């Protein structure tokens, strides 16, 4: 049982756990979950920890195949700049290892931002707090449990 699961149970939030055998050679953890579980990639969100220019750490949740727009995240957080946090800082702040960072049950509750695309989905998937474990829940429940703000956070690539 991970802190993420404990948090959901404590709050009485409806969720489903999905498990798969994590391949330690996998580099793209979210994409691995999509393939192993046969999920729609638009419904699987990766949890990224970013460092703002004012010194704060924040969490950004974006679809696994999308790229986080750091300028959009900075705007949403009321900062001028954002950069991805160093792995060690992200792990220390959340209590989770990379590839298993959940937006739920973090050691330090970081301000959270959820890509606006989640609002159109009935259910989304986020890390359950370790590699090989995904949580399916309603976007509104994730927002309620994390205090996340919805904002457009992805970079739109042009061909």
mmCIF file of the C-alpha atoms, coordinates in Angstrom:
data_MODEL
# 
_entry.id   MODEL 
# 
loop_
_atom_site.group_PDB 
_atom_site.id 
_atom_site.type_symbol 
_atom_site.label_atom_id 
_atom_site.label_alt_id 
_atom_site.label_comp_id 
_atom_site.label_asym_id 
_atom_site.label_entity_id 
_atom_site.label_seq_id 
_atom_site.pdbx_PDB_ins_code 
_atom_site.Cartn_x 
_atom_site.Cartn_y 
_atom_site.Cartn_z 
_atom_site.occupancy 
_atom_site.B_iso_or_equiv 
_atom_site.pdbx_formal_charge 
_atom_site.auth_seq_id 
_atom_site.auth_comp_id 
_atom_site.auth_asym_id 
_atom_site.auth_atom_id 
_atom_site.pdbx_PDB_model_num 
ATOM 1   C CA . UNK A 1 1   ? 0.000   0.000  0.000   1.00 0.00 ? 1   UNK A CA 1 
ATOM 2   C CA . UNK A 1 2   ? 1.474   3.329  -1.085  1.00 0.00 ? 2   UNK A CA 1 
ATOM 3   C CA . UNK A 1 3   ? 0.832   6.763  0.467   1.00 0.00 ? 3   UNK A CA 1 
ATOM 4   C CA . UNK A 1 4   ? -1.212  7.616  -2.652  1.00 0.00 ? 4   UNK A CA 1 
ATOM 5   C CA . UNK A 1 5   ? -3.583  4.707  -2.057  1.00 0.00 ? 5   UNK A CA 1 
ATOM 6   C CA . UNK A 1 6   ? -3.816  5.473  1.646   1.00 0.00 ? 6   UNK A CA 1 
ATOM 7   C CA . UNK A 1 7   ? -4.745  9.060  0.827   1.00 0.00 ? 7   UNK A CA 1 
ATOM 8   C CA . UNK A 1 8   ? -7.544  8.027  -1.531  1.00 0.00 ? 8   UNK A CA 1 
ATOM 9   C CA . UNK A 1 9   ? -8.918  5.498  0.944   1.00 0.00 ? 9   UNK A CA 1 
ATOM 10  C CA . UNK A 1 10  ? -8.754  7.993  3.803   1.00 0.00 ? 10  UNK A CA 1 
ATOM 11  C CA . UNK A 1 11  ? -10.652 10.561 1.741   1.00 0.00 ? 11  UNK A CA 1 
ATOM 12  C CA . UNK A 1 12  ? -13.243 8.006  0.557   1.00 0.00 ? 12  UNK A CA 1 
ATOM 13  C CA . UNK A 1 13  ? -12.470 8.620  -3.105  1.00 0.00 ? 13  UNK A CA 1 
ATOM 14  C CA . UNK A 1 14  ? -13.585 6.036  -5.641  1.00 0.00 ? 14  UNK A CA 1 
ATOM 15  C CA . UNK A 1 15  ? -10.617 4.640  -7.588  1.00 0.00 ? 15  UNK A CA 1 
ATOM 16  C CA . UNK A 1 16  ? -9.317  1.513  -9.286  1.00 0.00 ? 16  UNK A CA 1 
ATOM 17  C CA . UNK A 1 17  ? -5.797  0.107  -9.157  1.00 0.00 ? 17  UNK A CA 1 
ATOM 18  C CA . UNK A 1 18  ? -4.160  -1.212 -12.304 1.00 0.00 ? 18  UNK A CA 1 
ATOM 19  C CA . UNK A 1 19  ? -0.950  -3.226 -12.032 1.00 0.00 ? 19  UNK A CA 1 
ATOM 20  C CA . UNK A 1 20  ? 1.560   -4.320 -14.626 1.00 0.00 ? 20  UNK A CA 1 
ATOM 21  C CA . UNK A 1 21  ? 5.042   -5.821 -14.613 1.00 0.00 ? 21  UNK A CA 1 
ATOM 22  C CA . UNK A 1 22  ? 7.440   -2.898 -14.865 1.00 0.00 ? 22  UNK A CA 1 
ATOM 23  C CA . UNK A 1 23  ? 10.433  -3.443 -17.125 1.00 0.00 ? 23  UNK A CA 1 
ATOM 24  C CA . UNK A 1 24  ? 13.473  -1.939 -15.357 1.00 0.00 ? 24  UNK A CA 1 
ATOM 25  C CA . UNK A 1 25  ? 14.940  -1.048 -18.777 1.00 0.00 ? 25  UNK A CA 1 
ATOM 26  C CA . UNK A 1 26  ? 11.946  1.150  -19.637 1.00 0.00 ? 26  UNK A CA 1 
ATOM 27  C CA . UNK A 1 27  ? 12.781  4.832  -19.847 1.00 0.00 ? 27  UNK A CA 1 
ATOM 28  C CA . UNK A 1 28  ? 9.326   6.233  -20.665 1.00 0.00 ? 28  UNK A CA 1 
ATOM 29  C CA . UNK A 1 29  ? 7.324   5.070  -17.667 1.00 0.00 ? 29  UNK A CA 1 
ATOM 30  C CA . UNK A 1 30  ? 3.985   6.511  -18.739 1.00 0.00 ? 30  UNK A CA 1 
ATOM 31  C CA . UNK A 1 31  ? 4.253   5.064  -22.211 1.00 0.00 ? 31  UNK A CA 1 
ATOM 32  C CA . UNK A 1 32  ? 5.114   1.715  -20.643 1.00 0.00 ? 32  UNK A CA 1 
ATOM 33  C CA . UNK A 1 33  ? 1.866   1.875  -18.628 1.00 0.00 ? 33  UNK A CA 1 
ATOM 34  C CA . UNK A 1 34  ? -0.132  2.730  -21.763 1.00 0.00 ? 34  UNK A CA 1 
ATOM 35  C CA . UNK A 1 35  ? 1.256   -0.281 -23.632 1.00 0.00 ? 35  UNK A CA 1 
ATOM 36  C CA . UNK A 1 36  ? 1.178   -2.755 -20.743 1.00 0.00 ? 36  UNK A CA 1 
ATOM 37  C CA . UNK A 1 37  ? -2.389  -1.905 -19.728 1.00 0.00 ? 37  UNK A CA 1 
ATOM 38  C CA . UNK A 1 38  ? -3.822  -1.132 -23.179 1.00 0.00 ? 38  UNK A CA 1 
ATOM 39  C CA . UNK A 1 39  ? -4.930  2.361  -22.129 1.00 0.00 ? 39  UNK A CA 1 
ATOM 40  C CA . UNK A 1 40  ? -5.789  5.393  -24.213 1.00 0.00 ? 40  UNK A CA 1 
ATOM 41  C CA . UNK A 1 41  ? -2.646  7.553  -23.995 1.00 0.00 ? 41  UNK A CA 1 
ATOM 42  C CA . UNK A 1 42  ? -4.799  10.690 -23.653 1.00 0.00 ? 42  UNK A CA 1 
ATOM 43  C CA . UNK A 1 43  ? -6.078  9.332  -20.314 1.00 0.00 ? 43  UNK A CA 1 
ATOM 44  C CA . UNK A 1 44  ? -2.675  8.534  -18.790 1.00 0.00 ? 44  UNK A CA 1 
ATOM 45  C CA . UNK A 1 45  ? -1.028  11.493 -17.068 1.00 0.00 ? 45  UNK A CA 1 
ATOM 46  C CA . UNK A 1 46  ? 2.590   11.762 -16.027 1.00 0.00 ? 46  UNK A CA 1 
ATOM 47  C CA . UNK A 1 47  ? 3.484   13.645 -12.870 1.00 0.00 ? 47  UNK A CA 1 
ATOM 48  C CA . UNK A 1 48  ? 6.379   16.055 -13.299 1.00 0.00 ? 48  UNK A CA 1 
ATOM 49  C CA . UNK A 1 49  ? 7.974   18.167 -10.597 1.00 0.00 ? 49  UNK A CA 1 
ATOM 50  C CA . UNK A 1 50  ? 9.122   21.619 -11.647 1.00 0.00 ? 50  UNK A CA 1 
ATOM 51  C CA . UNK A 1 51  ? 11.156  24.323 -9.969  1.00 0.00 ? 51  UNK A CA 1 
ATOM 52  C CA . UNK A 1 52  ? 9.872   27.897 -10.273 1.00 0.00 ? 52  UNK A CA 1 
ATOM 53  C CA . UNK A 1 53  ? 12.103  30.960 -10.401 1.00 0.00 ? 53  UNK A CA 1 
ATOM 54  C CA . UNK A 1 54  ? 10.703  32.062 -7.023  1.00 0.00 ? 54  UNK A CA 1 
ATOM 55  C CA . UNK A 1 55  ? 12.109  28.899 -5.402  1.00 0.00 ? 55  UNK A CA 1 
ATOM 56  C CA . UNK A 1 56  ? 8.897   26.880 -5.155  1.00 0.00 ? 56  UNK A CA 1 
ATOM 57  C CA . UNK A 1 57  ? 8.499   23.302 -6.347  1.00 0.00 ? 57  UNK A CA 1 
ATOM 58  C CA . UNK A 1 58  ? 5.225   22.478 -8.099  1.00 0.00 ? 58  UNK A CA 1 
ATOM 59  C CA . UNK A 1 59  ? 3.644   19.428 -9.709  1.00 0.00 ? 59  UNK A CA 1 
ATOM 60  C CA . UNK A 1 60  ? 2.425   19.374 -13.305 1.00 0.00 ? 60  UNK A CA 1 
ATOM 61  C CA . UNK A 1 61  ? 0.232   16.549 -14.586 1.00 0.00 ? 61  UNK A CA 1 
ATOM 62  C CA . UNK A 1 62  ? 0.103   16.191 -18.374 1.00 0.00 ? 62  UNK A CA 1 
ATOM 63  C CA . UNK A 1 63  ? -0.801  13.393 -20.805 1.00 0.00 ? 63  UNK A CA 1 
ATOM 64  C CA . UNK A 1 64  ? 2.116   10.989 -21.249 1.00 0.00 ? 64  UNK A CA 1 
ATOM 65  C CA . UNK A 1 65  ? 2.554   11.661 -24.957 1.00 0.00 ? 65  UNK A CA 1 
ATOM 66  C CA . UNK A 1 66  ? 2.401   15.452 -24.541 1.00 0.00 ? 66  UNK A CA 1 
ATOM 67  C CA . UNK A 1 67  ? 5.248   17.812 -23.736 1.00 0.00 ? 67  UNK A CA 1 
ATOM 68  C CA . UNK A 1 68  ? 4.970   20.066 -20.722 1.00 0.00 ? 68  UNK A CA 1 
ATOM 69  C CA . UNK A 1 69  ? 5.033   23.737 -21.719 1.00 0.00 ? 69  UNK A CA 1 
ATOM 70  C CA . UNK A 1 70  ? 7.202   25.207 -18.954 1.00 0.00 ? 70  UNK A CA 1 
ATOM 71  C CA . UNK A 1 71  ? 6.170   28.770 -19.839 1.00 0.00 ? 71  UNK A CA 1 
ATOM 72  C CA . UNK A 1 72  ? 2.491   27.821 -19.498 1.00 0.00 ? 72  UNK A CA 1 
ATOM 73  C CA . UNK A 1 73  ? 3.200   26.166 -16.143 1.00 0.00 ? 73  UNK A CA 1 
ATOM 74  C CA . UNK A 1 74  ? 5.047   29.262 -14.912 1.00 0.00 ? 74  UNK A CA 1 
ATOM 75  C CA . UNK A 1 75  ? 2.111   31.466 -15.953 1.00 0.00 ? 75  UNK A CA 1 
ATOM 76  C CA . UNK A 1 76  ? -0.392  29.169 -14.234 1.00 0.00 ? 76  UNK A CA 1 
ATOM 77  C CA . UNK A 1 77  ? 1.721   29.223 -11.055 1.00 0.00 ? 77  UNK A CA 1 
ATOM 78  C CA . UNK A 1 78  ? 2.218   33.000 -11.103 1.00 0.00 ? 78  UNK A CA 1 
ATOM 79  C CA . UNK A 1 79  ? 5.943   32.793 -11.792 1.00 0.00 ? 79  UNK A CA 1 
ATOM 80  C CA . UNK A 1 80  ? 8.155   34.063 -14.619 1.00 0.00 ? 80  UNK A CA 1 
ATOM 81  C CA . UNK A 1 81  ? 10.049  30.835 -15.328 1.00 0.00 ? 81  UNK A CA 1 
ATOM 82  C CA . UNK A 1 82  ? 9.862   27.128 -14.619 1.00 0.00 ? 82  UNK A CA 1 
ATOM 83  C CA . UNK A 1 83  ? 12.304  24.295 -15.194 1.00 0.00 ? 83  UNK A CA 1 
ATOM 84  C CA . UNK A 1 84  ? 12.096  20.602 -14.496 1.00 0.00 ? 84  UNK A CA 1 
ATOM 85  C CA . UNK A 1 85  ? 13.351  19.846 -11.003 1.00 0.00 ? 85  UNK A CA 1 
ATOM 86  C CA . UNK A 1 86  ? 16.435  17.718 -10.511 1.00 0.00 ? 86  UNK A CA 1 
ATOM 87  C CA . UNK A 1 87  ? 15.547  14.060 -9.900  1.00 0.00 ? 87  UNK A CA 1 
ATOM 88  C CA . UNK A 1 88  ? 16.924  14.131 -6.379  1.00 0.00 ? 88  UNK A CA 1 
ATOM 89  C CA . UNK A 1 89  ? 14.883  17.219 -5.434  1.00 0.00 ? 89  UNK A CA 1 
ATOM 90  C CA . UNK A 1 90  ? 11.707  15.709 -6.901  1.00 0.00 ? 90  UNK A CA 1 
ATOM 91  C CA . UNK A 1 91  ? 12.210  12.435 -5.051  1.00 0.00 ? 91  UNK A CA 1 
ATOM 92  C CA . UNK A 1 92  ? 13.071  14.164 -1.773  1.00 0.00 ? 92  UNK A CA 1 
ATOM 93  C CA . UNK A 1 93  ? 10.016  16.461 -1.905  1.00 0.00 ? 93  UNK A CA 1 
ATOM 94  C CA . UNK A 1 94  ? 7.506   13.791 -2.952  1.00 0.00 ? 94  UNK A CA 1 
ATOM 95  C CA . UNK A 1 95  ? 8.851   10.706 -1.213  1.00 0.00 ? 95  UNK A CA 1 
ATOM 96  C CA . UNK A 1 96  ? 8.552   8.755  -4.469  1.00 0.00 ? 96  UNK A CA 1 
ATOM 97  C CA . UNK A 1 97  ? 11.112  7.564  -7.037  1.00 0.00 ? 97  UNK A CA 1 
ATOM 98  C CA . UNK A 1 98  ? 11.136  8.786  -10.631 1.00 0.00 ? 98  UNK A CA 1 
ATOM 99  C CA . UNK A 1 99  ? 8.703   6.820  -12.737 1.00 0.00 ? 99  UNK A CA 1 
ATOM 100 C CA . UNK A 1 100 ? 6.561   6.293  -9.658  1.00 0.00 ? 100 UNK A CA 1 
ATOM 101 C CA . UNK A 1 101 ? 5.911   9.864  -8.554  1.00 0.00 ? 101 UNK A CA 1 
ATOM 102 C CA . UNK A 1 102 ? 2.247   10.175 -7.731  1.00 0.00 ? 102 UNK A CA 1 
ATOM 103 C CA . UNK A 1 103 ? 0.426   13.479 -7.387  1.00 0.00 ? 103 UNK A CA 1 
ATOM 104 C CA . UNK A 1 104 ? -1.262  11.932 -4.326  1.00 0.00 ? 104 UNK A CA 1 
ATOM 105 C CA . UNK A 1 105 ? 0.139   11.277 -0.862  1.00 0.00 ? 105 UNK A CA 1 
ATOM 106 C CA . UNK A 1 106 ? 3.324   13.218 -1.364  1.00 0.00 ? 106 UNK A CA 1 
ATOM 107 C CA . UNK A 1 107 ? 5.727   13.771 1.508   1.00 0.00 ? 107 UNK A CA 1 
ATOM 108 C CA . UNK A 1 108 ? 5.358   17.538 0.973   1.00 0.00 ? 108 UNK A CA 1 
ATOM 109 C CA . UNK A 1 109 ? 2.066   18.601 -0.578  1.00 0.00 ? 109 UNK A CA 1 
ATOM 110 C CA . UNK A 1 110 ? 3.268   20.620 -3.538  1.00 0.00 ? 110 UNK A CA 1 
ATOM 111 C CA . UNK A 1 111 ? 1.042   23.043 -5.448  1.00 0.00 ? 111 UNK A CA 1 
ATOM 112 C CA . UNK A 1 112 ? -0.420  21.021 -8.315  1.00 0.00 ? 112 UNK A CA 1 
ATOM 113 C CA . UNK A 1 113 ? -1.535  21.864 -11.836 1.00 0.00 ? 113 UNK A CA 1 
ATOM 114 C CA . UNK A 1 114 ? -3.510  19.511 -14.083 1.00 0.00 ? 114 UNK A CA 1 
ATOM 115 C CA . UNK A 1 115 ? -3.596  19.931 -17.845 1.00 0.00 ? 115 UNK A CA 1 
ATOM 116 C CA . UNK A 1 116 ? -6.995  21.224 -18.925 1.00 0.00 ? 116 UNK A CA 1 
ATOM 117 C CA . UNK A 1 117 ? -7.439  18.258 -21.306 1.00 0.00 ? 117 UNK A CA 1 
ATOM 118 C CA . UNK A 1 118 ? -8.336  16.144 -18.256 1.00 0.00 ? 118 UNK A CA 1 
ATOM 119 C CA . UNK A 1 119 ? -11.653 17.978 -17.862 1.00 0.00 ? 119 UNK A CA 1 
ATOM 120 C CA . UNK A 1 120 ? -13.036 16.285 -20.996 1.00 0.00 ? 120 UNK A CA 1 
ATOM 121 C CA . UNK A 1 121 ? -12.322 12.765 -19.710 1.00 0.00 ? 121 UNK A CA 1 
ATOM 122 C CA . UNK A 1 122 ? -14.528 10.532 -17.564 1.00 0.00 ? 122 UNK A CA 1 
ATOM 123 C CA . UNK A 1 123 ? -11.482 8.946  -15.940 1.00 0.00 ? 123 UNK A CA 1 
ATOM 124 C CA . UNK A 1 124 ? -7.745  9.519  -15.921 1.00 0.00 ? 124 UNK A CA 1 
ATOM 125 C CA . UNK A 1 125 ? -4.775  7.440  -14.829 1.00 0.00 ? 125 UNK A CA 1 
ATOM 126 C CA . UNK A 1 126 ? -1.910  8.637  -12.632 1.00 0.00 ? 126 UNK A CA 1 
ATOM 127 C CA . UNK A 1 127 ? 0.940   6.846  -10.930 1.00 0.00 ? 127 UNK A CA 1 
ATOM 128 C CA . UNK A 1 128 ? -0.028  4.907  -7.840  1.00 0.00 ? 128 UNK A CA 1 
ATOM 129 C CA . UNK A 1 129 ? 3.265   5.688  -6.144  1.00 0.00 ? 129 UNK A CA 1 
ATOM 130 C CA . UNK A 1 130 ? 5.544   3.072  -7.634  1.00 0.00 ? 130 UNK A CA 1 
ATOM 131 C CA . UNK A 1 131 ? 6.525   1.834  -11.051 1.00 0.00 ? 131 UNK A CA 1 
ATOM 132 C CA . UNK A 1 132 ? 4.014   -0.693 -12.357 1.00 0.00 ? 132 UNK A CA 1 
ATOM 133 C CA . UNK A 1 133 ? 1.031   0.754  -10.476 1.00 0.00 ? 133 UNK A CA 1 
ATOM 134 C CA . UNK A 1 134 ? -1.558  3.119  -11.952 1.00 0.00 ? 134 UNK A CA 1 
ATOM 135 C CA . UNK A 1 135 ? -4.642  4.630  -10.337 1.00 0.00 ? 135 UNK A CA 1 
ATOM 136 C CA . UNK A 1 136 ? -7.823  5.270  -12.348 1.00 0.00 ? 136 UNK A CA 1 
ATOM 137 C CA . UNK A 1 137 ? -10.068 7.994  -10.951 1.00 0.00 ? 137 UNK A CA 1 
ATOM 138 C CA . UNK A 1 138 ? -12.304 10.861 -12.022 1.00 0.00 ? 138 UNK A CA 1 
ATOM 139 C CA . UNK A 1 139 ? -10.466 14.093 -12.855 1.00 0.00 ? 139 UNK A CA 1 
ATOM 140 C CA . UNK A 1 140 ? -12.656 16.018 -10.385 1.00 0.00 ? 140 UNK A CA 1 
ATOM 141 C CA . UNK A 1 141 ? -11.631 13.596 -7.622  1.00 0.00 ? 141 UNK A CA 1 
ATOM 142 C CA . UNK A 1 142 ? -7.955  14.103 -8.474  1.00 0.00 ? 142 UNK A CA 1 
ATOM 143 C CA . UNK A 1 143 ? -8.443  17.874 -8.369  1.00 0.00 ? 143 UNK A CA 1 
ATOM 144 C CA . UNK A 1 144 ? -10.176 17.592 -5.017  1.00 0.00 ? 144 UNK A CA 1 
ATOM 145 C CA . UNK A 1 145 ? -7.530  15.331 -3.513  1.00 0.00 ? 145 UNK A CA 1 
ATOM 146 C CA . UNK A 1 146 ? -4.549  17.360 -4.717  1.00 0.00 ? 146 UNK A CA 1 
ATOM 147 C CA . UNK A 1 147 ? -5.958  20.885 -4.766  1.00 0.00 ? 147 UNK A CA 1 
ATOM 148 C CA . UNK A 1 148 ? -4.833  21.049 -8.402  1.00 0.00 ? 148 UNK A CA 1 
ATOM 149 C CA . UNK A 1 149 ? -5.727  23.911 -10.675 1.00 0.00 ? 149 UNK A CA 1 
ATOM 150 C CA . UNK A 1 150 ? -6.748  23.139 -14.255 1.00 0.00 ? 150 UNK A CA 1 
ATOM 151 C CA . UNK A 1 151 ? -4.679  24.993 -16.855 1.00 0.00 ? 151 UNK A CA 1 
ATOM 152 C CA . UNK A 1 152 ? -3.468  24.435 -20.418 1.00 0.00 ? 152 UNK A CA 1 
ATOM 153 C CA . UNK A 1 153 ? 0.009   22.999 -19.778 1.00 0.00 ? 153 UNK A CA 1 
ATOM 154 C CA . UNK A 1 154 ? 1.014   21.230 -22.977 1.00 0.00 ? 154 UNK A CA 1 
ATOM 155 C CA . UNK A 1 155 ? 3.056   22.453 -25.884 1.00 0.00 ? 155 UNK A CA 1 
ATOM 156 C CA . UNK A 1 156 ? 1.365   22.080 -29.230 1.00 0.00 ? 156 UNK A CA 1 
ATOM 157 C CA . UNK A 1 157 ? 3.878   20.842 -31.767 1.00 0.00 ? 157 UNK A CA 1 
ATOM 158 C CA . UNK A 1 158 ? 3.588   22.105 -35.335 1.00 0.00 ? 158 UNK A CA 1 
ATOM 159 C CA . UNK A 1 159 ? 4.539   19.991 -38.321 1.00 0.00 ? 159 UNK A CA 1 
# 
